Amino acid sequence: MGDHDDAARYAGDAGDLLVDIRARGGRDAGAVGAAGDALANRRLLELLRAEHPDDAVLSEESADDRTRVDADRVWIVDPLDGTREFTEPGRADWAVHVALWARGVGVRVGAVALPAQGQVLSTASPPDVPALGSRRVRVVVSRTRAPDVARDVAAALDAELVAMGSAGAKTAAVILGEVDAYVHAGGQHEWDSAAPVAVATAAGLHASRLDGSPLEYNQRDPWLPDLLVCRPELTAPILAVTT
C-alpha cells in the first residue's frame, strides 16, 4: 500500500499548507490564490523528489516535461483545484489532487484532499458510497458553465442540477453520496480528473468519457474533452443521453 498511502499523505500535507495560507489571507484574493498554487506545488514537488526521485511528474503548476510520456511511473498532481473557490471566504469546494499513473496499469492510485472539509479521500481506503435511497437524483455541474449535455441528462433522469466549484470537489460529492453523477463537457486537463477518477473507481463508481470510452492518462497532450463519473446504476441511462 506504499504508493496509495503516499498519495494520501502528500495530498493531506499540501492541503494543510493551503489551510494555513488561506487563514493568513489578505485583501488581494489574486495574490492569495497565486500563493496557494505556487506553495502547494512546491510542497508536492519536494515530497515527490525526496521520496520518488525516479518518477516523472505532471503538474498543473509546472512546465510539462514531455519525457514523462516514456516514463513507467508518472505522478499527476493538481496542487490547488478550484483556486477561485479557495480565495472566497467560507467556500469548501476546492481540493488537492495527487495521482500515480503506471505503465500497463493506468491510474489506480490517487487521493483527493478536501482541506476545508477536513477530509482526504484516497485509494488507500476507498470510501463506501452511500445508497441513493428514495431521494431525487442529483447531477453536479460547474458553478459558471453547466454544459447543455448535463441539462439533457438531468431532464432524462428527472434529476436536480447542483452547482459546485472544483472538479475534485464535484467528484468527491459523488463519492460521498451527496450527488449521484458528475457530467462535464468543454474540456479539462489530466490533473483535473486523474486523482478523483482513481478514488471514484476504487469506490465502485463508473468513470469514463461521455461516449463511454476509457479515460487515458499520461498522453502527450494532457487535454481531456469530457468526463462522466456516476453511480453504476446510472451509467446506462446517462450514456443513452450522452452517446
N, C-alpha and C positions, 0 to 999 in steps of 0.2 A: 504493500500500500504506500510505498515511499512517495511516488510521484503524486498520487492523489492527496496525500497529507500535505505535501509541499505546496501544491496549488492552493489548498485551503489556507495554509499559513501565510503564504505570500499575499493573497487577496485580503485577508484579515489585517495583516500588517500595514499594507497600503491604505486600507480603509481607516484604521486608527489614526494614521498620519493625516488623512483628509479631514477627519472629525476635528482634529486639533487646529488645522488651518482654518476650517470654517468657523470654529469658536473664536479664534483671534480676529477673524473677519477684517472689516474695513469698509469704508464708504464706496470704494470703487469695486463694483461687482466684477468687472472685467479683469482687474488685477487679481482678485481672489480666485477666479476661475483659472486664470493662467498659472498662478502659483500652484493650485491643486493639480492641474495637468502635469506640470513640469516636475514637481517634487515627488508626486506619486510614481511617475515614470522612473525617476532616478532611483527611488527606493526599490522598485521591482527589478530594475536592471542590476543594481548592486547585489541583490539576493540571488538572481539567476547566474551572474558571473561568478559569485563566490561558491555556489553550490552545484551549478550545472554548466561549468565553463566550456564544455564541448558542444553544447546545444546552441542552435540558432534561435533568434528572437524576431518576431514580427510584432511591432508595437505601433499603435496609432500615433504616438508622440515621438517616434524616432524615424530617421531616414530608413527606407526599405532597402536592405542589403539582399539583392536578388539571389545571391549564392545560397540563401535558405532553401530555394527550390530543390537543390541537390542534397540537402541535409537529411539525415534519418530522423531527427527529432527537432521540432520547432515549437517554442513557446509562443502562443498568440495571446497578446495582452491588450487590454484597454484600461489604462491606469485610472481613468475617470470617465465613465459612461454616463452622460447626462450632465455636462458642465453647466448648462443653463439652470437646471433644477438645483444643482449644488450651490449656486450663487443666490438662490431665492430662499430667504429665511423660512424655516418651517417645513420645507419640502423634503420628503423622504424617498422620492422615486429617482434615485441615482445609484450608481453601483461601481464596483471594481471587477474586472473580468480577468481571469488567468486560466488559460487552457494549454494543453500539450497535444500537438499533432505528432504521430509517429508513423513512419513509412510502413505500409501494409496493414495498418490498424486504423488510421484516421484520428479523429478527435474523440477520445474516450475518457480523457482526464480533464477535469475542469472545476472551477469554483467561481461563484458569484457572491461577492460580499455586498451586503446592503447596510452600509455603516450607520446610516441614520436610523435604521430599524434594529440595529444590534444583532444582525444575523449574517451567517456565512452558509450558503447552500453549496454543497460540493458532492463530487462523485466518491469521496472518501466514505460518506454515509448518506446515500441518496434519500431524500425525504419521501415519506408516504403521501401520495396525493389524496386529499380528502375526496370522498364520493360527492357526486353532483347533488344528489338528493332531489327535492321537489322544486327547487327554485328555478327561476328563468335562466336560460343560458346567457352568459356574458362574454362578449368579444372585446378584447382590449386593442386600442389603436393609439396612434400618435396624438398628442395634445394639439398639434398645429396643422397636421396634414393627413387626416384619415383618408386612406385610399378608397376609391369607389368600390373596389372589389370587396373590401371589408363591409361596406354598407350592403352590398349584394348578399354576402354571407349572412349578415345579421337578419336581413329580410327573409332569406330562405329558412333560417332556423328560428324565426320569431325571437331573435336574441336582442339583448340590450347592449349598446355600444358604451364602452368605458374608456375615457381618455386618460392617458398616463404618460409620464416622461420617458426615461431612458429605455433602450431595448432590453437591457438586463433586468430592469425593474418590471417590465411587461412580462417577460418570460418567467421571472420569479413569481409573479402573480398567478400564472397558470400552474406552476409547480405547487404553490401553496394553496391552490384551490379557491383563490379569491375571484378568478375569472376562469374561463374554460377554453379559450382559444386566442391566439395572437396571430393576426393576419396582417402581413406587411408587404407593400409593393412600393416601388420607387427607389429601391436600392439601399444597400448598406455595404460596409466592408467586413472582412472576415472577423476582425476583432470585435465587431458589434454582436456577433452571434455565436462564435466558437464555444466560449465557456458556457453561456446559457444553454446552448443546444446539448453540450456534453452532460450537464446536470439534468436537463429535461429528459433526455433519452434514458439516462441511468435510472430515473424515477419512473420510467414506463410510459412516458408521453410520446406522441408522434412528433417528428420534426422532419421537414422536407422543404423543397421549393414548392411554389404554388401549383406547379404542374405535377407534383408528386415525385419528381426526380430527387436523387440524393443531394445533400449539401456537400460540396467538395471544398477542402481547405488546403492551405499552402499552395495555392495556384500562383502563377507568375503575376497575374493581375488579381489582386485581392478583393475585387468588387463582386458582390453577390446581389443579383437584381431583386430578389424577393425571398420571403420566408413564411413558413407556416409552423406553428407549434400549437398542439391541441391535445385534448383528451382522446385516447384511442377510439372511443365510440363515436366521436365527431369527425373522424378522418374522412370516411366515405362521403357523408353529406356535404362536407366543406369542399372536398376535391371535385365533387359533382358540379359545384358552382365555379371553382377557380380554374378548372382544366378545360 
